[in-house]
Amino acid sequence: MTDITMEGAGIIIVGGSSGMGLALARGMLAEGARVTIAGRSAERLEAARLTLGDPADLKTAMLDLTQEEEIAAFFRDCGPVDHIVSTAADIEGAYQLLPDLRLSAARRVVESKFYGPLLLAKYGAPRLPPSGSITFTSGVAAYRPAARGSVVAAVNAALEGLVRALAVELAPQRVNAVSPGWVDTPIWNFVAGDAKQATLEAMAKRLPVGRVGRPDDIADAIRFLIGNGFATGTILHVEGGHRLI
Ligand SMILES: NC(=O)c1ccc[n+]([C@@H]2O[C@H](COP(=O)([O-])OP(=O)(O)OC[C@H]3O[C@@H](n4cnc5c(N)ncnc54)[C@H](OP(=O)(O)O)[C@@H]3O)[C@@H](O)[C@H]2O)c1
């Protein structure tokens, strides 16, 4: 039981065209929320809209989190909003050992997972009611870094610091993050390429829960953070026990 209802609530999900964000959109729509999914690719947004059954309560919006003007304009025009979520990440080309790491790829991780969320809070928080919330997505790499993942590990840790600071600055609005473990989503095409399935299966065998995550596992955690009025500054770890191994 939680104290904040989703019925009629306005929820923006940046990254809602894929993976965890798409699962969250499906769940929020089922609870009667008005959902806007946002991302860079019109094709992915359209595919997501069709996947979700083209419901009347769903809107799509082109938005690139690396562009401050786009974020400012988005919030000028977005209508009533109660909760903001970002599951966005641009990690293409960023999983490299240092000799092969290009700063441009590293910058895109920082811009999509740190400055983007910072700007979402800057322009979005003034649109939220006092009971509103912001939820970001960090990740287990901050706690169990792997070779090739240094930039993602560092950005996840930085985002968690930002969450705690914003929870203080924006109060009584609440600011939280979910920290997923390894979850089977399209992002793994960038991380592991053809080795995606083998990599995920090997991790499933190591994890205490015996499987990797599903997008719904993380959507459920974000739902908790949005709906629980006593949760702020919280990093909610949902990772199948990954930090224990
Ligand atoms: N999957 C995992 O195993 C895992 C583990 C730990 C943490 N995470 C984190 O969990 C979050 C969700 O991951 P996922 O697996 O659901 O990823 P995903 O399936 O690849 O979805 C990422 C979403 O972000 C959007 N996006 C990327 N760059 C953007 C930008 N600059 N502006 C706006 N939207 C942007 C993408 O759409 P467009 O490309 O069309 O913009 C897409 O909708 C990410 O923050 C990821 O780092 C994932």
The ligand as an SDF file (V2000), in Angstrom:
LIG
                    3D

 48 52  0  0  0  0  0  0  0  0999 V2000
   20.1110   -2.8240  -18.6840 N   0  0  0  0  0  0  0  0  0  0  0  0
   21.0030   -2.9630  -17.7000 C   0  0  0  0  0  0  0  0  0  0  0  0
   21.5670   -4.0440  -17.4880 O   0  0  0  0  0  0  0  0  0  0  0  0
   21.3400   -1.7790  -16.8330 C   0  0  0  0  0  0  0  0  0  0  0  0
   22.1510   -2.0010  -15.6930 C   0  0  0  0  0  0  0  0  0  0  0  0
   22.4260   -0.9290  -14.8520 C   0  0  0  0  0  0  0  0  0  0  0  0
   21.9430    0.3220  -15.1450 C   0  0  0  0  0  0  0  0  0  0  0  0
   21.1850    0.5180  -16.2760 N   0  0  0  0  0  0  0  0  0  0  0  0
   20.6630    1.8570  -16.5270 C   0  0  0  0  0  0  0  0  0  0  0  0
   19.2520    1.7760  -16.5930 O   0  0  0  0  0  0  0  0  0  0  0  0
   18.7420    2.8010  -17.4550 C   0  0  0  0  0  0  0  0  0  0  0  0
   17.7710    2.2100  -18.4640 C   0  0  0  0  0  0  0  0  0  0  0  0
   18.4930    1.2950  -19.2510 O   0  0  0  0  0  0  0  0  0  0  0  0
   17.7860    0.3200  -20.3080 P   0  0  0  0  0  0  0  0  0  0  0  0
   18.5170   -0.9540  -20.1780 O   0  0  0  0  0  0  0  0  0  0  0  0
   16.3170    0.3690  -20.1440 O   0  0  0  0  0  0  0  0  0  0  0  0
   18.2760    1.0470  -21.6750 O   0  0  0  0  0  0  0  0  0  0  0  0
   17.6470    1.1050  -23.1630 P   0  0  0  0  0  0  0  0  0  0  0  0
   16.7050   -0.0240  -23.3690 O   0  0  0  0  0  0  0  0  0  0  0  0
   18.8070    1.2490  -24.0710 O   0  0  0  0  0  0  0  0  0  0  0  0
   16.8160    2.4720  -23.1430 O   0  0  0  0  0  0  0  0  0  0  0  0
   17.4790    3.6950  -23.0850 C   0  0  0  0  0  0  0  0  0  0  0  0
   16.5060    4.7960  -23.4200 C   0  0  0  0  0  0  0  0  0  0  0  0
   17.1620    6.0590  -23.2760 O   0  0  0  0  0  0  0  0  0  0  0  0
   16.8710    6.8680  -24.4140 C   0  0  0  0  0  0  0  0  0  0  0  0
   17.9710    7.8130  -24.5740 N   0  0  0  0  0  0  0  0  0  0  0  0
   19.2740    7.5470  -24.7690 C   0  0  0  0  0  0  0  0  0  0  0  0
   19.9860    8.6830  -24.8540 N   0  0  0  0  0  0  0  0  0  0  0  0
   19.0950    9.6970  -24.7220 C   0  0  0  0  0  0  0  0  0  0  0  0
   19.2120   11.1100  -24.7350 C   0  0  0  0  0  0  0  0  0  0  0  0
   20.3890   11.7330  -24.9440 N   0  0  0  0  0  0  0  0  0  0  0  0
   18.1010   11.8560  -24.5510 N   0  0  0  0  0  0  0  0  0  0  0  0
   16.9000   11.2450  -24.3560 C   0  0  0  0  0  0  0  0  0  0  0  0
   16.7140    9.9190  -24.3410 N   0  0  0  0  0  0  0  0  0  0  0  0
   17.8140    9.1550  -24.5250 C   0  0  0  0  0  0  0  0  0  0  0  0
   16.7350    5.8540  -25.5470 C   0  0  0  0  0  0  0  0  0  0  0  0
   15.9860    6.3510  -26.6470 O   0  0  0  0  0  0  0  0  0  0  0  0
   16.7230    7.0890  -27.9050 P   0  0  0  0  0  0  0  0  0  0  0  0
   17.9650    6.3010  -28.2020 O   0  0  0  0  0  0  0  0  0  0  0  0
   15.7010    7.0730  -28.9870 O   0  0  0  0  0  0  0  0  0  0  0  0
   17.0210    8.4730  -27.4250 O   0  0  0  0  0  0  0  0  0  0  0  0
   15.9720    4.7450  -24.8350 C   0  0  0  0  0  0  0  0  0  0  0  0
   14.5820    5.0600  -24.8010 O   0  0  0  0  0  0  0  0  0  0  0  0
   19.9790    3.4820  -18.0480 C   0  0  0  0  0  0  0  0  0  0  0  0
   20.2720    4.6390  -17.3050 O   0  0  0  0  0  0  0  0  0  0  0  0
   21.0810    2.4470  -17.8570 C   0  0  0  0  0  0  0  0  0  0  0  0
   22.3760    3.0480  -17.7830 O   0  0  0  0  0  0  0  0  0  0  0  0
   20.8800   -0.5150  -17.1250 C   0  0  0  0  0  0  0  0  0  0  0  0
  1  2  1  0
  2  3  2  0
  2  4  1  0
  4  5  1  0
  4 48  2  0
  5  6  2  0
  6  7  1  0
  7  8  2  0
  8  9  1  0
  8 48  1  0
  9 10  1  0
  9 46  1  0
 10 11  1  0
 11 12  1  0
 11 44  1  0
 12 13  1  0
 13 14  1  0
 14 15  2  0
 14 16  1  0
 14 17  1  0
 17 18  1  0
 18 19  2  0
 18 20  1  0
 18 21  1  0
 21 22  1  0
 22 23  1  0
 23 24  1  0
 23 42  1  0
 24 25  1  0
 25 26  1  0
 25 36  1  0
 26 27  1  0
 26 35  1  0
 27 28  2  0
 28 29  1  0
 29 30  1  0
 29 35  2  0
 30 31  1  0
 30 32  2  0
 32 33  1  0
 33 34  2  0
 34 35  1  0
 36 37  1  0
 36 42  1  0
 37 38  1  0
 38 39  2  0
 38 40  1  0
 38 41  1  0
 42 43  1  0
 44 45  1  0
 44 46  1  0
 46 47  1  0
M  CHG  2   8   1  16  -1
M  END
$$$$
